[in-house]
Protein backbone atom coordinates (compact mmCIF):
# COMPACT_ATOMS: atom_id res chain seq x y z
CA UNK A 1 0.00 0.00 0.00
CA UNK A 2 1.28 3.45 -0.92
CA UNK A 3 1.79 6.25 1.57
CA UNK A 4 1.58 9.85 0.37
CA UNK A 5 1.85 13.41 1.59
CA UNK A 6 1.81 16.97 0.31
CA UNK A 7 4.59 19.36 1.33
CA UNK A 8 4.29 23.16 1.33
CA UNK A 9 7.63 24.22 -0.12
CA UNK A 10 7.25 27.93 0.63
CA UNK A 11 8.51 27.16 4.14
CA UNK A 12 10.57 24.02 3.47
CA UNK A 13 13.19 22.82 1.03
CA UNK A 14 14.65 19.46 0.08
CA UNK A 15 18.14 18.43 1.04
CA UNK A 16 20.66 19.37 -1.62
CA UNK A 17 21.20 15.77 -2.75
CA UNK A 18 17.73 14.29 -3.25
CA UNK A 19 17.66 10.53 -3.81
CA UNK A 20 14.35 8.77 -4.25
CA UNK A 21 13.26 5.72 -6.21
CA UNK A 22 15.91 5.19 -8.88
CA UNK A 23 16.83 8.85 -9.39
CA UNK A 24 19.23 11.38 -7.92
CA UNK A 25 18.55 15.13 -8.14
CA UNK A 26 21.43 17.34 -7.03
CA UNK A 27 20.78 20.96 -6.06
CA UNK A 28 17.23 20.08 -5.04
CA UNK A 29 17.39 22.65 -2.24
CA UNK A 30 17.57 25.41 -4.85
CA UNK A 31 14.47 24.41 -6.82
CA UNK A 32 11.89 27.24 -6.96
CA UNK A 33 9.01 25.17 -5.58
CA UNK A 34 5.69 26.05 -4.04
CA UNK A 35 4.43 22.50 -3.44
CA UNK A 36 5.53 18.87 -3.65
CA UNK A 37 3.45 15.71 -3.59
CA UNK A 38 5.17 12.42 -2.75
CA UNK A 39 3.80 8.88 -2.99
CA UNK A 40 5.87 5.93 -1.80
CA UNK A 41 5.37 2.16 -2.03
CA UNK A 42 7.58 -0.89 -2.38
CA UNK A 43 7.18 -0.95 -6.18
CA UNK A 44 6.53 2.69 -7.13
CA UNK A 45 7.75 6.08 -5.94
CA UNK A 46 6.29 9.26 -7.42
CA UNK A 47 7.25 12.90 -6.94
CA UNK A 48 5.19 15.80 -8.32
CA UNK A 49 6.84 19.21 -8.13
CA UNK A 50 5.00 22.49 -8.69
CA UNK A 51 7.07 25.59 -9.45
CA UNK A 52 6.75 29.15 -8.19
CA UNK A 53 8.66 31.60 -10.37
CA UNK A 54 8.38 35.19 -11.57
CA UNK A 55 6.78 36.15 -14.88
CA UNK A 56 6.59 34.86 -17.53
CA UNK A 57 6.60 31.39 -15.91
CA UNK A 58 4.51 32.10 -12.80
CA UNK A 59 2.90 29.03 -11.19
CA UNK A 60 2.53 27.05 -14.39
CA UNK A 61 5.53 24.71 -14.21
CA UNK A 62 5.12 21.09 -13.10
CA UNK A 63 7.47 18.12 -13.13
CA UNK A 64 6.27 14.57 -12.38
CA UNK A 65 8.87 11.88 -11.66
CA UNK A 66 7.45 8.34 -11.57
CA UNK A 67 9.90 5.55 -10.74
CA UNK A 68 9.13 1.84 -10.79
CA UNK A 69 10.66 -1.33 -9.48
CA UNK A 70 9.99 -4.50 -11.43
CA UNK A 71 8.34 -6.95 -11.47
CA UNK A 72 5.58 -5.53 -9.22
CA UNK A 73 5.72 -2.03 -10.66
CA UNK A 74 5.72 -3.06 -14.31
CA UNK A 75 1.96 -3.12 -14.87
CA UNK A 76 1.55 0.39 -13.43
CA UNK A 77 4.44 1.67 -15.56
CA UNK A 78 2.81 0.22 -18.67
CA UNK A 79 -0.57 1.70 -17.66
CA UNK A 80 0.90 5.20 -17.29
CA UNK A 81 2.79 4.93 -20.57
CA UNK A 82 -0.44 3.98 -22.31
CA UNK A 83 -2.42 6.73 -20.59
CA UNK A 84 0.06 9.52 -21.37
CA UNK A 85 0.54 8.10 -24.85
CA UNK A 86 -3.09 8.78 -25.78
CA UNK A 87 -2.18 12.42 -26.48
CA UNK A 88 1.07 11.68 -28.29
CA UNK A 89 1.72 14.27 -31.01
CA UNK A 90 3.68 13.52 -34.14
CA UNK A 91 4.83 17.16 -34.29
CA UNK A 92 4.92 19.96 -31.74
CA UNK A 93 6.43 23.44 -31.67
CA UNK A 94 7.74 24.88 -28.44
CA UNK A 95 6.80 28.45 -27.48
CA UNK A 96 10.52 29.14 -27.95
CA UNK A 97 9.89 28.76 -31.69
CA UNK A 98 11.71 25.44 -32.22
CA UNK A 99 10.39 22.00 -33.07
CA UNK A 100 10.20 19.36 -30.35
CA UNK A 101 12.37 16.27 -30.76
CA UNK A 102 13.09 13.25 -28.57
CA UNK A 103 16.15 14.92 -27.05
CA UNK A 104 14.25 17.94 -25.73
CA UNK A 105 14.91 18.06 -21.96
CA UNK A 106 15.98 14.40 -21.92
CA UNK A 107 17.76 12.93 -18.89
CA UNK A 108 21.52 13.21 -19.53
CA UNK A 109 23.78 10.17 -19.34
CA UNK A 110 21.12 7.48 -18.91
CA UNK A 111 22.69 4.15 -17.90
CA UNK A 112 23.83 1.91 -20.73
CA UNK A 113 21.21 -0.65 -21.69
CA UNK A 114 18.18 1.41 -20.64
CA UNK A 115 15.71 1.95 -23.48
CA UNK A 116 14.47 5.50 -24.04
CA UNK A 117 11.21 6.72 -25.55
CA UNK A 118 9.94 10.29 -25.72
CA UNK A 119 7.00 12.24 -27.09
CA UNK A 120 5.23 15.56 -26.85
CA UNK A 121 1.64 15.89 -25.66
CA UNK A 122 1.78 19.54 -26.75
CA UNK A 123 4.42 22.21 -27.27
CA UNK A 124 4.47 22.65 -23.50
CA UNK A 125 4.06 19.10 -22.19
CA UNK A 126 6.66 16.35 -22.71
CA UNK A 127 7.12 12.73 -21.66
CA UNK A 128 10.35 10.74 -21.36
CA UNK A 129 10.45 7.06 -20.39
CA UNK A 130 13.50 4.99 -19.49
CA UNK A 131 13.38 1.25 -18.84
CA UNK A 132 15.74 -1.53 -17.86
CA UNK A 133 14.97 -5.13 -16.97
CA UNK A 134 14.62 -4.18 -13.29
CA UNK A 135 13.44 -0.56 -13.16
CA UNK A 136 11.77 2.25 -15.08
CA UNK A 137 11.33 6.01 -15.02
CA UNK A 138 8.51 8.08 -16.50
CA UNK A 139 9.27 11.79 -16.49
CA UNK A 140 6.72 14.48 -17.33
CA UNK A 141 7.80 18.09 -17.83
CA UNK A 142 5.18 20.79 -18.31
CA UNK A 143 5.42 24.56 -18.60
CA UNK A 144 2.02 26.22 -18.80
CA UNK A 145 3.34 29.77 -19.12
CA UNK A 146 6.38 31.41 -20.66
CA UNK A 147 9.12 29.75 -22.63
CA UNK A 148 10.36 26.20 -22.10
CA UNK A 149 14.06 25.89 -22.86
CA UNK A 150 15.04 28.66 -20.42
CA UNK A 151 12.42 27.88 -17.78
CA UNK A 152 14.57 28.02 -14.58
CA UNK A 153 12.95 25.01 -12.92
CA UNK A 154 12.91 22.80 -16.03
CA UNK A 155 16.51 23.72 -16.85
CA UNK A 156 17.68 22.95 -13.32
CA UNK A 157 15.98 19.55 -13.28
CA UNK A 158 17.19 18.74 -16.79
CA UNK A 159 20.80 19.51 -15.84
CA UNK A 160 20.81 17.74 -12.47
CA UNK A 161 18.49 14.72 -12.70
CA UNK A 162 20.22 11.37 -13.09
CA UNK A 163 19.09 7.74 -13.16
CA UNK A 164 20.97 5.60 -10.63
CA UNK A 165 20.93 1.99 -11.75
CA UNK A 166 19.94 -0.54 -9.06
CA UNK A 167 19.21 2.21 -6.53
CA UNK A 168 15.79 1.90 -4.89
CA UNK A 169 14.87 4.32 -2.10
CA UNK A 170 11.23 4.08 -1.02
CA UNK A 171 11.27 6.78 1.67
CA UNK A 172 9.89 10.29 1.91
CA UNK A 173 12.59 12.84 1.02
CA UNK A 174 14.27 14.80 3.78
CA UNK A 175 13.15 18.42 4.17
CA UNK A 176 14.54 21.33 6.15
CA UNK A 177 13.22 24.83 6.95
CA UNK A 178 13.93 27.57 4.46
CA UNK A 179 15.86 30.59 5.65
CA UNK A 180 13.58 33.56 6.48
CA UNK A 181 13.15 36.11 3.71
CA UNK A 182 13.63 39.12 5.98
CA UNK A 183 9.90 39.75 6.31
CA UNK A 184 8.87 37.16 8.83
CA UNK A 185 5.25 37.02 9.86
CA UNK A 186 4.68 38.31 13.37
CA UNK A 187 1.82 37.13 15.53
CA UNK A 188 0.25 38.45 18.70
CA UNK A 189 -2.95 37.88 20.70
CA UNK A 190 -6.13 39.46 19.39
CA UNK A 191 -6.67 43.01 20.64
CA UNK A 192 -9.30 43.06 23.40
CA UNK A 193 -11.87 44.87 21.25
CA UNK A 194 -11.39 42.42 18.34
CA UNK A 195 -11.62 39.41 20.67
CA UNK A 196 -14.88 40.76 22.08
CA UNK A 197 -16.26 41.31 18.56
CA UNK A 198 -15.35 37.74 17.57
CA UNK A 199 -17.17 36.41 20.63
CA UNK A 200 -20.24 38.50 19.85
CA UNK A 201 -20.31 37.38 16.21
CA UNK A 202 -19.95 33.74 17.25
CA UNK A 203 -22.80 34.18 19.75
CA UNK A 204 -25.08 35.60 17.03
CA UNK A 205 -24.22 32.66 14.75
CA UNK A 206 -24.99 30.15 17.52
CA UNK A 207 -28.34 31.83 18.15
CA UNK A 208 -29.16 31.86 14.44
CA UNK A 209 -28.36 28.15 14.17
CA UNK A 210 -30.11 27.21 17.39
CA UNK A 211 -26.92 25.96 19.06
CA UNK A 212 -25.71 26.21 22.62
CA UNK A 213 -22.12 26.69 23.82
CA UNK A 214 -21.86 23.05 24.92
CA UNK A 215 -22.41 21.70 21.40
CA UNK A 216 -19.68 19.35 20.17
CA UNK A 217 -17.29 21.34 17.90
CA UNK A 218 -17.79 18.97 14.98
CA UNK A 219 -21.60 19.20 15.32
CA UNK A 220 -21.23 22.98 15.34
CA UNK A 221 -19.25 22.90 12.09
CA UNK A 222 -21.79 20.49 10.55
CA UNK A 223 -24.48 23.10 11.30
CA UNK A 224 -22.33 25.85 9.77
CA UNK A 225 -21.71 23.71 6.69
CA UNK A 226 -25.45 23.19 6.19
CA UNK A 227 -26.18 26.88 6.74
CA UNK A 228 -23.59 27.79 4.13
CA UNK A 229 -25.31 25.49 1.64
CA UNK A 230 -28.60 27.29 2.30
CA UNK A 231 -27.00 30.71 1.84
CA UNK A 232 -25.35 29.58 -1.41
CA UNK A 233 -28.73 28.35 -2.65
CA UNK A 234 -30.41 31.74 -2.27
CA UNK A 235 -30.53 33.63 -5.57
CA UNK A 236 -31.30 37.14 -4.32
CA UNK A 237 -29.31 37.58 -1.14
CA UNK A 238 -27.80 41.09 -0.82
CA UNK A 239 -24.00 41.22 -0.86
CA UNK A 240 -23.93 42.98 2.51
CA UNK A 241 -26.00 40.23 4.09
CA UNK A 242 -23.66 37.58 2.68
CA UNK A 243 -20.73 39.50 4.13
CA UNK A 244 -22.37 39.59 7.55
CA UNK A 245 -23.10 35.85 7.44
CA UNK A 246 -19.45 35.19 6.53
CA UNK A 247 -18.27 37.19 9.55
CA UNK A 248 -20.64 35.43 11.95
CA UNK A 249 -20.11 31.92 10.59
CA UNK A 250 -16.34 32.56 10.40
CA UNK A 251 -16.20 33.61 14.04
CA UNK A 252 -18.11 30.50 15.13
CA UNK A 253 -16.10 28.19 12.84
CA UNK A 254 -12.87 29.56 14.28
CA UNK A 255 -14.19 29.11 17.82
CA UNK A 256 -15.11 25.48 17.04
CA UNK A 257 -11.64 24.86 15.57
CA UNK A 258 -9.99 26.24 18.69
CA UNK A 259 -12.09 23.89 20.81
CA UNK A 260 -11.68 20.86 18.55
CA UNK A 261 -8.00 21.15 17.56
CA UNK A 262 -6.40 23.32 20.22
CA UNK A 263 -5.69 26.15 17.77
CA UNK A 264 -5.98 29.80 18.80
CA UNK A 265 -7.02 33.16 17.43
CA UNK A 266 -4.18 35.59 16.75
CA UNK A 267 -3.27 38.70 14.82
CA UNK A 268 -0.84 38.05 11.96
CA UNK A 269 1.10 40.45 9.79
CA UNK A 270 4.39 41.31 8.15
CA UNK A 271 3.75 45.03 8.63
CA UNK A 272 1.09 47.15 10.31
CA UNK A 273 -0.57 47.55 6.89
CA UNK A 274 -0.66 43.79 6.22
CA UNK A 275 -2.53 42.46 9.22
CA UNK A 276 -5.18 39.78 9.38
CA UNK A 277 -7.00 37.93 12.13
CA UNK A 278 -6.63 34.19 11.89
CA UNK A 279 -6.72 30.90 13.73
CA UNK A 280 -3.34 29.17 13.93
CA UNK A 281 -1.82 26.00 15.33
CA UNK A 282 0.36 26.24 18.45
CA UNK A 283 3.71 25.96 16.66
CA UNK A 284 2.36 28.09 13.79
CA UNK A 285 3.13 25.85 10.79
CA UNK A 286 -0.42 26.45 9.51
CA UNK A 287 -3.05 29.16 9.74
CA UNK A 288 -6.51 29.84 8.34
CA UNK A 289 -8.57 33.02 8.13
CA UNK A 290 -12.08 31.74 8.96
CA UNK A 291 -13.89 34.88 7.83
CA UNK A 292 -12.15 34.94 4.44
CA UNK A 293 -12.85 31.20 4.12
CA UNK A 294 -16.57 31.69 4.81
CA UNK A 295 -16.77 34.72 2.50
CA UNK A 296 -15.19 32.78 -0.37
CA UNK A 297 -17.68 29.94 0.16
CA UNK A 298 -20.81 32.11 0.27
CA UNK A 299 -19.65 34.34 -2.61
CA UNK A 300 -19.37 31.66 -5.29
CA UNK A 301 -21.31 28.46 -5.87
CA UNK A 302 -18.42 27.27 -8.04
CA UNK A 303 -16.20 27.29 -4.98
CA UNK A 304 -16.46 24.04 -3.02
CA UNK A 305 -18.04 24.26 0.41
CA UNK A 306 -15.14 22.70 2.30
CA UNK A 307 -15.96 24.11 5.75
CA UNK A 308 -16.52 20.65 7.25
CA UNK A 309 -13.80 18.90 5.24
CA UNK A 310 -11.11 21.39 6.25
CA UNK A 311 -12.20 21.24 9.90
CA UNK A 312 -11.98 17.43 9.88
CA UNK A 313 -8.55 17.47 8.21
CA UNK A 314 -7.18 19.92 10.76
CA UNK A 315 -8.58 17.98 13.73
CA UNK A 316 -7.16 14.74 12.27
CA UNK A 317 -3.81 16.49 11.64
CA UNK A 318 -4.05 15.40 8.01
CA UNK A 319 -2.29 18.48 6.66
CA UNK A 320 0.52 19.25 4.22
CA UNK A 321 3.98 19.28 5.78
CA UNK A 322 5.10 22.74 6.83
CA UNK A 323 7.73 24.29 9.09
CA UNK A 324 7.09 25.85 12.51
CA UNK A 325 6.18 29.54 12.27
CA UNK A 326 5.73 29.23 8.50
CA UNK A 327 2.04 30.22 8.76
CA UNK A 328 1.18 28.26 5.62
CA UNK A 329 -2.37 29.29 4.76
CA UNK A 330 -5.12 26.72 4.48
CA UNK A 331 -8.26 27.49 2.55
Secondary structure, DSSP 8 states (H G I E B T S, - for coil): --EEEEEETTTEEE-SEEEEBTEEEETGGG--EEEEEEEE-SSEEEEEEEE---TTTTT-EEEEEEEEETTTTHHHHHHHHHHHHTT-BS--B-TTSSB--TTTT--TT--TT-EEEEEEEETTEEEEEEE-SSEEEEEEEEE-SS-STT-HHHHHHHHHEEE-TT--B-S---EEE----S---EEE---HHHHHHHHHHHHHHHHHHT--TTS-HHHHHHHHHHHHHHHHH-SS--HHHHHHHHHHHHHHHHHHHHHHH--EEEEEESSTTSEEEEEE-TT-SEEE-HHHHHHHHHH-TTS---HHHHHHHHHTT---B--TT--EE--
